[in-house]
Every structure is written in structure tokens, then in C-alpha cells.
């Protein structure tokens, strides 16, 4: 009796070649149309005008300045960041819509630069928010700024620029570093935990001791009481 050997049948993997075309198209279009919000925190901002204007012409690459964080894709930090300024930087970052990217220009954003001994300066920007790209130098020339932004464009196009997701997945870490500088009662108007649920980016590091501390001190934000008419009346009298 002959034994029949079973010949393994390898199923041919069938895939739709158009399945990811739309995702690739979205990433390509996103990488070629970037609005930057240049938060001029330090001396590195002096290199932005020549990078934007006719000599180097950043806009030919699809990169142009934006004055509002609501429409911006890139938050550009140009120099040293004092502790007082860092509060505004975080508030601006949280107001930006996702996906969003952070670029740190000058050595001050990497290690404090020439202000590394200053008690009033934040040393490492990536301890308080995710940073996608550093452009080191004191100060980097416009060519280096444009070269760095081109690298960011390539990372966006390839789907590698996803550091913005880390802010949701590891929010407790970033919040803890913020509380060390600003105090336990530090809060922002943005509900990051709710946004993490919305983007389905809840991770093991989203909640923790620091977020529980935030819940204890968090207070509802109230609108400012504006009484212009009353003040005008008093000034007239």
C-alpha cells in the first residue's frame, strides 16, 4: 500500500495594490504642504527671515509661516526656552491639531547651550514635549534649517514622523516633568486624556501618579470678567 505524501499547498497571498495608495497620497500631500508656527524664543529666530524670503525661499518647498496654532503643522522653537516661556510653548503645542511636529533649532533646545547653568532655563526640550527633529548650532544657518525641514518632510512622507503620538501614550511622563518646574497645581485648558481616547492612543504611560495629582488640583477654567462699561463710567465721573 503506497503512502501518499501530502504536498503542502502554499496559498498565494493576494493583496490589493491600491489598498494603501490613499494613505501614501495623504502622507505625500501632508509632507508637501506644511505650515510652521515659529515661536521665536531666542536668537535662532534671526535665521528664519533669510530662510523664508527670496534668497533661500522656503516656500518653494511647500513650507510657509502661519500665525495661528490652530492651522499650524510644525512648532518651531528657535533658541533657549526660559521656564516662564516654556509654559506658553506647551500651551501652544497643545492647541495645535494632530498630527503635529516639533523642531528644535539651536543647541539651547538640545542641552541648554550657553545657558546650561542657568536656573531659569529649561535644558532639554524633549523632556516636556516630543521633539521630531533637532537642528543644532549656535546659530544654524538658513541652509541647515532648510535641510532639517527637508529631512522632516521625508519622515512625514515615509510615515516615520509620529512623535506626536508619544505625548498621548506617555502623557504622565511629560506631565510629571512639567509639574517639577511649574508646581503640582499646573494645568492647561486642553484635556489631553480625552484627546488620547479620541485618537485611540491610550497607552500604559498615559495615566499615572502625575495625572492623578492633576485631577486633585484641577479646577474648571472660568471666563474673565470684563467690565469695560463700568470702568469707562468711573473714568468719566
DRENKOL-792244 format. One record per residue: residue number from 0; z, y, x negated of N, C-alpha, C, CB in turn. Coordinates in steps of 0.02 Angstrom, whole numbers, always signed. Glycine has a CB too. Layout:
BEGIN
R   pos      nzz      nyy      nxx     cazz     cayy     caxx      czz      cyy      cxx     cbzz     cbyy     cbxx
R   NUM        Z        Y        X        Z        Y        X        Z        Y        X        Z        Y        X
...
***
This chain:
BEGIN
R   pos      nzz      nyy      nxx     cazz     cayy     caxx      czz      cyy      cxx     cbzz     cbyy     cbxx
R     0       +0      -59      -43       +0       +0       +0       +0      +62      -44      +61       +0      +48
R     1      -50      +98      -37      -56     +157      -79      -14     +213      -52     -129     +179      -84
R     2      +17     +246      -97      +58     +304      -78      +16     +366      -82     +120     +310     -122
R     3      +16     +401      -28      -23     +464      -26      +18     +521      -53      -46     +480      +47
R     4       -7     +553     -102      +27     +610     -130      +11     +672      -89       +8     +621     -204
R     5      +65     +706      -73      +56     +768      -35      +35     +824      -81     +120     +786       +4
R     6      -21     +850      -67      -45     +906     -107      -14     +970      -79     -123     +909     -106
R     7      +23    +1007     -120      +53    +1069      -95       +0    +1119      -76     +100    +1099     -147
R     8      +11    +1146      -18      -36    +1196       +8       -6    +1265       -4      -51    +1184      +85
R     9      -39    +1304      -42      -17    +1372      -57      -49    +1419       -6      -34    +1392     -130
R    10       -7    +1447      +35      -33    +1493      +85      -57    +1557      +51      +20    +1509     +138
R    11     -115    +1577      +70     -143    +1638      +42     -107    +1698      +73     -219    +1642      +55
R    12      -81    +1739      +29      -46    +1799      +54      -97    +1849      +78       -2    +1830       -2
R    13      -89    +1863     +141     -134    +1912     +171      -97    +1977     +182     -163    +1885     +238
R    14     -124    +2029     +159      -93    +2094     +168     -145    +2146     +188      -58    +2116     +104
R    15     -121    +2192     +226     -166    +2245     +248     -171    +2298     +193     -140    +2277     +315
R    16     -229    +2306     +164     -235    +2355     +109     -222    +2427     +132     -303    +2351      +78
R    17     -225    +2438     +197     -213    +2505     +223     -141    +2517     +245     -260    +2519     +281
R    18      -99    +2465     +233      -31    +2470     +259       +8    +2528     +229       +7    +2405     +247
R    19       +0    +2539     +164      +38    +2590     +130       -3    +2651     +111      +70    +2562      +69
R    20      -63    +2653     +138     -106    +2710     +121      -76    +2774     +148     -177    +2699     +150
R    21      -49    +2772     +207      -20    +2832     +237      +39    +2857     +196       +1    +2819     +310
R    22      +83    +2811     +174     +140    +2831     +133     +116    +2861      +67     +185    +2770     +119
R    23      +65    +2831      +37      +39    +2858      -26       +9    +2928      -14      -14    +2811      -55
R    24      -24    +2937      +42      -54    +3001      +58       +0    +3055      +68      -98    +2996     +120
R    25      +54    +3036     +101     +109    +3084     +112     +140    +3105      +46     +163    +3054     +158
R    26     +152    +3056       +2     +181    +3073      -63     +134    +3116     -104     +199    +3009     -102
R    27      +69    +3101     -101      +21    +3141     -138      +20    +3213     -113      -49    +3110     -133
R    28      +17    +3222      -47      +16    +3289      -19      +81    +3326      -33       +4    +3286      +57
R    29     +137    +3291      -30     +202    +3322      -44     +205    +3346     -117     +259    +3274      -30
R    30     +178    +3306     -162     +182    +3325     -233     +135    +3382     -250     +165    +3265     -276
R    31      +85    +3395     -207      +36    +3448     -221      +51    +3511     -181      -34    +3424     -207
R    32     +106    +3513     -146     +124    +3573     -107     +199    +3580     -109      +98    +3568      -33
R    33     +224    +3614     -161     +296    +3619     -173     +317    +3692     -171     +315    +3588     -240
R    34     +367    +3706     -131     +396    +3773     -127     +461    +3772     -168     +409    +3795      -53
R    35     +468    +3819     -214     +528    +3820     -255     +572    +3879     -235     +510    +3825     -330
R    36     +636    +3866     -232     +686    +3919     -221     +719    +3930     -289     +739    +3899     -165
R    37     +701    +3984     -322     +726    +3996     -390     +792    +4034     -386     +674    +4035     -433
R    38     +846    +3997     -396     +912    +4026     -395     +927    +4052     -466     +967    +3974     -372
R    39     +917    +4116     -475     +921    +4146     -542     +994    +4155     -562     +883    +4214     -544
R    40    +1023    +4102     -587    +1094    +4105     -606    +1104    +4134     -676    +1124    +4036     -602
R    41    +1053    +4131     -718    +1064    +4153     -787    +1000    +4179     -818    +1093    +4097     -829
R    42    +1000    +4183     -885     +946    +4215     -922     +881    +4176     -919     +966    +4226     -993
R    43     +883    +4111     -900     +821    +4073     -896     +773    +4098     -844     +837    +4002     -882
R    44     +797    +4140     -798     +754    +4166     -746     +700    +4212     -773     +795    +4204     -694
R    45     +710    +4238     -834     +661    +4284     -863     +596    +4249     -879     +689    +4316     -926
R    46     +596    +4182     -884     +536    +4145     -898     +495    +4129     -835     +553    +4081     -934
R    47     +523    +4141     -777     +487    +4124     -715     +430    +4172     -698     +536    +4122     -658
R    48     +439    +4238     -705     +383    +4283     -689     +319    +4267     -726     +402    +4354     -703
R    49     +320    +4256     -793     +256    +4238     -825     +230    +4169     -804     +264    +4239     -900
R    50     +276    +4123     -786     +253    +4057     -763     +220    +4061     -695     +312    +4009     -759
R    51     +241    +4109     -654     +213    +4115     -586     +151    +4159     -583     +266    +4144     -539
R    52     +146    +4207     -628      +93    +4256     -623      +30    +4233     -660     +116    +4323     -651
R    53      -17    +4280     -669      -86    +4261     -685      -95    +4224     -751     -128    +4322     -685
R    54      -51    +4236     -800      -65    +4206     -866      -59    +4130     -863      -16    +4233     -918
R    55       -4    +4105     -834       +5    +4032     -830       -8    +4005     -760      +77    +4014     -851
R    56       +0    +4047     -709      -22    +4034     -641       +2    +3967     -614      -98    +4036     -639
R    57      +67    +3964     -601      +97    +3903     -574      +68    +3884     -506     +172    +3912     -568
R    58      +45    +3934     -469      +21    +3920     -401      -43    +3879     -400      +10    +3984     -364
R    59      -80    +3879     -455     -141    +3837     -458     -125    +3763     -453     -180    +3851     -521
R    60      -62    +3745     -468      -40    +3675     -463      -11    +3659     -394      +12    +3660     -516
R    61      -10    +3708     -350      +18    +3698     -283      +92    +3714     -280       +8    +3627     -262
R    62     +118    +3749     -330     +189    +3767     -332     +195    +3842     -322     +223    +3745     -400
R    63     +234    +3863     -274     +242    +3934     -261     +313    +3949     -240     +192    +3958     -208
R    64     +335    +4011     -251     +405    +4028     -234     +416    +4033     -159     +424    +4094     -266
R    65     +478    +4021     -140     +499    +4026      -70     +567    +4060      -69     +502    +3955      -35
R    66     +577    +4105      -22     +639    +4144      -21     +693    +4112      +23     +625    +4213       +4
R    67     +675    +4062      +63     +724    +4032     +108     +735    +3959      +90     +700    +4038     +181
R    68     +798    +3936      +89     +810    +3865      +75     +785    +3819     +130     +884    +3854      +65
R    69     +775    +3846     +190     +753    +3803     +246     +683    +3776     +235     +755    +3843     +311
R    70     +641    +3813     +200     +573    +3791     +188     +561    +3768     +116     +524    +3846     +206
R    71     +612    +3769      +74     +603    +3753       +3     +608    +3678      -10     +654    +3791      -39
R    72     +571    +3655      -60     +573    +3586      -82     +613    +3578     -146     +503    +3559      -91
R    73     +608    +3627     -191     +639    +3624     -257     +690    +3679     -264     +587    +3629     -312
R    74     +750    +3661     -286     +801    +3710     -303     +801    +3718     -379     +872    +3690     -276
R    75     +782    +3776     -402     +775    +3789     -474     +837    +3827     -498     +711    +3830     -489
R    76     +877    +3796     -541     +937    +3827     -569     +920    +3850     -639     +998    +3777     -569
R    77     +921    +3915     -650     +894    +3943     -712     +949    +3972     -756     +842    +3996     -697
R    78     +990    +3929     -784    +1040    +3953     -832    +1110    +3931     -814    +1038    +4028     -835
R    79    +1158    +3965     -846    +1228    +3946     -838    +1249    +3957     -765    +1273    +3987     -885
R    80    +1297    +3917     -743    +1322    +3921     -674    +1398    +3931     -677    +1304    +3856     -633
R    81    +1420    +3989     -657    +1492    +4001     -653    +1521    +3963     -594    +1507    +4076     -648
R    82    +1586    +3954     -593    +1618    +3917     -539    +1608    +3953     -473    +1693    +3908     -554
R    83    +1611    +4019     -474    +1600    +4057     -412    +1528    +4049     -388    +1616    +4131     -423
R    84    +1481    +4050     -435    +1411    +4042     -415    +1396    +3972     -393    +1365    +4061     -473
R    85    +1430    +3922     -421    +1418    +3852     -403    +1430    +3840     -329    +1461    +3806     -445
R    86    +1479    +3875     -300    +1490    +3868     -228    +1427    +3886     -189    +1549    +3912     -206
R    87    +1396    +3941     -208    +1335    +3964     -173    +1277    +3916     -186    +1316    +4035     -195
R    88    +1275    +3888     -246    +1222    +3840     -262    +1227    +3778     -217    +1224    +3820     -336
R    89    +1288    +3753     -209    +1298    +3694     -167    +1282    +3710      -94    +1371    +3669     -173
R    90    +1303    +3768      -71    +1287    +3788       -2    +1212    +3792       +8    +1320    +3855      +15
R    91    +1177    +3819      -41    +1104    +3825      -36    +1072    +3756      -36    +1076    +3867      -94
R    92    +1096    +3711      -80    +1067    +3644      -84    +1076    +3606      -18    +1100    +3605     -141
R    93    +1134    +3613      +12    +1146    +3576      +74    +1107    +3604     +133    +1221    +3577      +90
R    94    +1084    +3667     +128    +1043    +3695     +182     +970    +3674     +178    +1048    +3770     +180
R    95     +950    +3648     +121     +880    +3627     +113     +867    +3562     +150     +862    +3619      +38
R    96     +807    +3557     +178     +788    +3496     +212     +769    +3442     +163     +731    +3509     +260
R    97     +781    +3380     +181     +764    +3323     +138     +694    +3298     +154     +816    +3266     +146
R    98     +658    +3272     +104     +679    +3264      +34     +678    +3330       -4     +634    +3215       -1
R    99     +724    +3336      -52     +730    +3397      -92     +745    +3378     -164     +786    +3443      -63
R   100     +730    +3424     -208     +734    +3409     -279     +768    +3466     -316     +663    +3396     -308
R   101     +805    +3449     -368     +842    +3499     -407     +816    +3496     -479     +918    +3487     -404
R   102     +800    +3554     -506     +778    +3559     -576     +825    +3606     -612     +703    +3583     -580
R   103     +855    +3583     -665     +899    +3624     -706     +863    +3649     -768     +961    +3585     -726
R   104     +859    +3715     -774     +825    +3746     -830     +877    +3774     -878     +776    +3802     -807
R   105     +864    +3768     -942     +907    +3791     -997     +962    +3740    -1012     +939    +3860     -980
R   106     +986    +3742    -1073    +1037    +3695    -1095    +1103    +3705    -1059    +1048    +3702    -1169
R   107    +1113    +3763    -1030    +1176    +3777     -994    +1186    +3730     -935    +1178    +3849     -970
R   108    +1133    +3709     -903    +1140    +3663     -847    +1153    +3592     -870    +1077    +3665     -804
R   109    +1140    +3577     -934    +1150    +3510     -961    +1222    +3500     -985    +1101    +3496    -1018
R   110    +1245    +3548    -1026    +1311    +3540    -1057    +1349    +3605    -1063    +1304    +3509    -1125
R   111    +1328    +3657    -1028    +1362    +3721    -1032    +1331    +3768    -1083    +1433    +3712    -1049
R   112    +1290    +3740    -1129    +1256    +3782    -1178    +1304    +3823    -1220    +1208    +3828    -1143
R   113    +1289    +3885    -1229    +1331    +3929    -1269    +1396    +3947    -1233    +1293    +3992    -1286
R   114    +1402    +3927    -1170    +1463    +3940    -1132    +1504    +3876    -1122    +1445    +3970    -1063
R   115    +1494    +3827    -1166    +1528    +3762    -1157    +1604    +3767    -1163    +1502    +3712    -1207
R   116    +1629    +3820    -1193    +1702    +3829    -1199    +1730    +3875    -1144    +1719    +3857    -1266
R   117    +1687    +3900    -1101    +1710    +3948    -1051    +1747    +3913     -995    +1651    +3988    -1022
R   118    +1804    +3939     -976    +1843    +3910     -920    +1811    +3925     -853    +1915    +3936     -921
R   119    +1766    +3974     -851    +1737    +3996     -788    +1667    +3968     -776    +1735    +4071     -786
R   120    +1645    +3921     -817    +1576    +3896     -812    +1576    +3821     -800    +1537    +3913     -875
R   121    +1535    +3800     -752    +1525    +3728     -741    +1481    +3700     -795    +1494    +3715     -670
R   122    +1500    +3645     -824    +1466    +3619     -884    +1406    +3574     -867    +1515    +3580     -927
R   123    +1415    +3526     -823    +1362    +3478     -807    +1344    +3484     -733    +1383    +3406     -824
R   124    +1284    +3507     -720    +1263    +3519     -651    +1260    +3454     -611    +1196    +3553     -649
R   125    +1243    +3398     -644    +1234    +3335     -606    +1301    +3304     -586    +1195    +3286     -647
R   126    +1357    +3335     -603    +1421    +3311     -578    +1435    +3337     -508    +1477    +3331     -625
R   127    +1398    +3386     -485    +1411    +3417     -421    +1354    +3410     -372    +1426    +3490     -431
R   128    +1295    +3392     -396    +1237    +3377     -354    +1188    +3337     -395    +1205    +3443     -326
R   129    +1147    +3297     -364    +1098    +3258     -403    +1044    +3304     -432    +1066    +3204     -360
R   130    +1027    +3292     -494     +975    +3331     -528     +917    +3285     -545    +1003    +3365     -593
R   131     +857    +3305     -525     +798    +3263     -537     +769    +3273     -606     +745    +3277     -485
R   132     +776    +3334     -633     +742    +3348     -696     +779    +3404     -732     +669    +3367     -685
R   133     +788    +3395     -798     +815    +3447     -841     +759    +3472     -886     +875    +3421     -882
R   134     +756    +3538     -895     +711    +3569     -943     +755    +3606     -993     +658    +3617     -908
R   135     +769    +3574    -1049     +816    +3601    -1097     +783    +3657    -1138     +843    +3547    -1143
R   136     +826    +3697    -1168     +802    +3752    -1210     +844    +3814    -1197     +728    +3767    -1197
R   137     +839    +3861    -1242     +878    +3923    -1234     +835    +3982    -1259     +946    +3919    -1275
R   138     +787    +4003    -1219     +767    +3978    -1153     +701    +3940    -1161     +760    +4037    -1102
R   139     +685    +3893    -1115     +621    +3859    -1119     +564    +3906    -1101     +620    +3798    -1074
R   140     +509    +3901    -1137     +451    +3944    -1123     +417    +3924    -1058     +401    +3940    -1181
R   141     +374    +3968    -1031     +339    +3951     -968     +299    +3886     -973     +292    +4008     -949
R   142     +271    +3871    -1032     +234    +3808    -1039     +279    +3748    -1027     +202    +3803    -1109
R   143     +342    +3752    -1052     +389    +3697    -1042     +410    +3692     -969     +452    +3707    -1086
R   144     +417    +3749     -936     +435    +3748     -865     +380    +3714     -824     +447    +3819     -839
R   145     +318    +3733     -837     +262    +3704     -800     +254    +3630     -817     +197    +3742     -815
R   146     +263    +3612     -880     +259    +3541     -899     +313    +3500     -864     +266    +3534     -976
R   147     +373    +3528     -859     +427    +3492     -824     +412    +3484     -750     +492    +3528     -833
R   148     +385    +3536     -719     +368    +3531     -648     +311    +3482     -636     +349    +3600     -621
R   149     +265    +3477     -684     +212    +3427     -677     +240    +3356     -681     +159    +3437     -732
R   150     +290    +3346     -723     +323    +3280     -725     +357    +3265     -659     +374    +3277     -783
R   151     +388    +3316     -629     +419    +3306     -564     +366    +3289     -511     +459    +3368     -543
R   152     +309    +3322     -514     +255    +3307     -468     +233    +3234     -474     +195    +3354     -480
R   153     +227    +3210     -536     +208    +3140     -546     +260    +3092     -518     +197    +3127     -621
R   154     +323    +3109     -526     +376    +3066     -500     +376    +3066     -424     +445    +3089     -526
R   155     +362    +3123     -394     +358    +3126     -320     +299    +3085     -296     +352    +3199     -296
R   156     +243    +3091     -331     +183    +3054     -311     +192    +2979     -316     +124    +3076     -353
R   157     +231    +2957     -366     +243    +2885     -375     +302    +2859     -335     +253    +2870     -449
R   158     +337    +2903     -300     +394    +2882     -259     +458    +2872     -298     +377    +2819     -225
R   159     +463    +2898     -359     +522    +2889     -401     +572    +2946     -393     +502    +2883     -473
R   160     +552    +3002     -366     +597    +3060     -360     +637    +3054     -295     +556    +3126     -360
R   161     +690    +3014     -298     +731    +3002     -239     +805    +3016     -253     +723    +2930     -215
R   162     +818    +3062     -300     +887    +3077     -317     +924    +3110     -259     +890    +3123     -377
R   163     +888    +3141     -213     +920    +3173     -156     +958    +3122     -113     +869    +3210     -113
R   164     +937    +3059     -116     +971    +3007      -78    +1040    +2992     -107     +929    +2944      -76
R   165    +1049    +3004     -173    +1113    +2991     -205    +1168    +3035     -177    +1107    +3000     -280
R   166    +1150    +3095     -155    +1201    +3141     -129    +1232    +3112      -66    +1170    +3210     -114
R   167    +1194    +3075      -27    +1221    +3043      +33    +1256    +2978      +16    +1165    +3030      +83
R   168    +1227    +2938      -27    +1256    +2873      -44    +1319    +2879      -85    +1205    +2831      -81
R   169    +1325    +2932     -125    +1383    +2942     -169    +1417    +3009     -155    +1362    +2938     -243
R   170    +1420    +3027      -91    +1447    +3093      -73    +1520    +3100      -93    +1440    +3105       +1
R   171    +1558    +3047      -90    +1629    +3052     -107    +1638    +3071     -181    +1665    +2985      -92
R   172    +1595    +3047     -224    +1598    +3065     -295    +1584    +3139     -306    +1549    +3023     -336
R   173    +1529    +3163     -277    +1512    +3234     -285    +1564    +3279     -253    +1443    +3248     -255
R   174    +1588    +3259     -194    +1639    +3299     -160    +1703    +3301     -201    +1653    +3271      -91
R   175    +1722    +3246     -234    +1782    +3245     -275    +1777    +3294     -333    +1794    +3176     -301
R   176    +1719    +3297     -365    +1710    +3345     -420    +1711    +3417     -395    +1645    +3331     -457
R   177    +1685    +3427     -336    +1687    +3494     -307    +1759    +3515     -290    +1644    +3498     -243
R   178    +1798    +3468     -264    +1867    +3483     -247    +1909    +3498     -309    +1898    +3426     -209
R   179    +1892    +3468     -366    +1929    +3482     -427    +1922    +3555     -448    +1906    +3437     -484
R   180    +1863    +3583     -435    +1851    +3652     -453    +1874    +3702     -400    +1778    +3663     -467
R   181    +1860    +3686     -337    +1869    +3735     -284    +1933    +3726     -244    +1810    +3732     -238
R   182    +1968    +3670     -253    +2028    +3657     -216    +2019    +3606     -161    +2054    +3721     -186
R   183    +2074    +3578     -137    +2071    +3525      -87    +2045    +3548      -20    +2140    +3495      -78
R   184    +2049    +3613       -6    +2027    +3638      +59    +1954    +3659      +59    +2070    +3696      +80
R   185    +1917    +3639       +8    +1846    +3657       +4    +1806    +3622      +58    +1818    +3639      -65
R   186    +1765    +3661      +94    +1721    +3633     +145    +1658    +3675     +149    +1756    +3629     +213
R   187    +1606    +3645     +174    +1542    +3680     +184    +1522    +3673     +258    +1487    +3652     +137
R   188    +1477    +3716     +282    +1456    +3710     +352    +1416    +3647     +368    +1415    +3770     +370
R   189    +1390    +3613     +317    +1346    +3556     +329    +1387    +3491     +335    +1295    +3549     +272
R   190    +1372    +3452     +385    +1405    +3387     +395    +1363    +3334     +359    +1412    +3370     +471
R   191    +1380    +3322     +296    +1341    +3276     +255    +1346    +3205     +280    +1365    +3279     +182
R   192    +1403    +3185     +305    +1412    +3116     +328    +1367    +3102     +388    +1486    +3102     +348
R   193    +1362    +3149     +434    +1317    +3141     +491    +1245    +3138     +468    +1326    +3197     +541
R   194    +1227    +3178     +419    +1158    +3176     +393    +1145    +3108     +359    +1147    +3233     +342
R   195    +1194    +3081     +323    +1186    +3016     +292    +1172    +2962     +344    +1247    +2998     +250
R   196    +1206    +2966     +401    +1194    +2918     +455    +1124    +2928     +484    +1247    +2925     +510
R   197    +1104    +2991     +489    +1038    +3006     +517     +982    +2977     +473    +1029    +3081     +525
R   198     +989    +2985     +407     +938    +2960     +361     +949    +2886     +344     +939    +3001     +298
R   199    +1000    +2855     +373    +1016    +2784     +360    +1029    +2774     +285     +959    +2738     +384
R   200    +1069    +2819     +257    +1085    +2817     +185    +1160    +2811     +173    +1058    +2880     +151
R   201    +1195    +2784     +222    +1266    +2772     +212    +1275    +2716     +160    +1301    +2753     +279
R   202    +1313    +2731     +107    +1325    +2682      +55    +1399    +2672      +43    +1290    +2703       -9
R   203    +1413    +2631       -6    +1483    +2617      -23    +1519    +2680      -48    +1488    +2562      -74
R   204    +1481    +2726      -78    +1511    +2786     -105    +1508    +2846      -58    +1479    +2803     -168
R   205    +1485    +2836       +3    +1482    +2893      +49    +1551    +2915      +71    +1439    +2875     +111
R   206    +1593    +2868      +90    +1661    +2882     +113    +1711    +2859      +60    +1675    +2848     +180
R   207    +1767    +2894      +58    +1819    +2877      +10    +1878    +2923      +15    +1791    +2879      -61
R   208    +1917    +2926      -37    +1978    +2966      -36    +1964    +3040      -27    +2018    +2955     -100
R   209    +1910    +3063      -56    +1895    +3135      -54    +1868    +3156      +15    +1844    +3153     -108
R   210    +1830    +3113      +47    +1807    +3129     +114    +1865    +3127     +164    +1752    +3082     +136
R   211    +1913    +3082     +153    +1973    +3081     +196    +2014    +3145     +185    +2016    +3019     +181
R   212    +2016    +3168     +124    +2051    +3231     +110    +2015    +3289     +143    +2056    +3243      +34
R   213    +1949    +3286     +145    +1911    +3338     +180    +1927    +3340     +254    +1836    +3327     +169
R   214    +1934    +3281     +285    +1950    +3279     +356    +2018    +3309     +371    +1948    +3207     +381
R   215    +2065    +3304     +325    +2131    +3332     +336    +2131    +3408     +334    +2180    +3306     +284
R   216    +2089    +3437     +290    +2089    +3509     +281    +2032    +3543     +320    +2083    +3526     +208
R   217    +1986    +3504     +346    +1927    +3534     +377    +1946    +3572     +440    +1875    +3480     +392
R   218    +1919    +3631     +446    +1930    +3673     +505    +1863    +3692     +534    +1971    +3736     +486
R   219    +1861    +3700     +600    +1797    +3721     +631    +1779    +3792     +608    +1801    +3718     +707
R   220    +1715    +3801     +593    +1692    +3866     +572    +1687    +3913     +632    +1624    +3860     +535
R   221    +1710    +3973     +624    +1710    +4022     +678    +1663    +4079     +661    +1781    +4048     +693
R   222    +1631    +4105     +711    +1586    +4162     +701    +1626    +4225     +684    +1541    +4173     +763
R   223    +1597    +4268     +645    +1630    +4330     +627    +1634    +4376     +688    +1593    +4365     +570
R   224    +1689    +4412     +693    +1699    +4458     +748    +1668    +4526     +730    +1775    +4466     +764
R   225    +1612    +4541     +762    +1577    +4603     +747    +1594    +4656     +800    +1500    +4591     +745
R   226    +1620    +4712     +778    +1638    +4766     +824    +1610    +4832     +798    +1715    +4771     +832
R   227    +1545    +4834     +794    +1513    +4894     +768    +1524    +4954     +814    +1439    +4882     +758
R   228    +1519    +4942     +879    +1528    +4997     +926    +1597    +5028     +922    +1516    +4973     +997
R   229    +1648    +4986     +914    +1716    +5011     +909    +1726    +5052     +846    +1766    +4952     +910
R   230    +1696    +5030     +791    +1703    +5068     +728    +1667    +5134     +732    +1678    +5027     +670
R   231    +1609    +5134     +765    +1570    +5196     +772    +1608    +5246     +815    +1501    +5182     +803
R   232    +1640    +5222     +867    +1678    +5267     +910    +1735    +5299     +873    +1703    +5229     +970
R   233    +1770    +5259     +831    +1826    +5286     +793    +1802    +5337     +742    +1864    +5229     +758
R   234    +1743    +5325     +711    +1718    +5372     +661    +1697    +5438     +694    +1660    +5341     +623
R   235    +1671    +5434     +756    +1650    +5495     +791    +1712    +5536     +809    +1609    +5478     +855
R   236    +1764    +5503     +833    +1825    +5540     +851    +1858    +5571     +788    +1875    +5493     +887
***
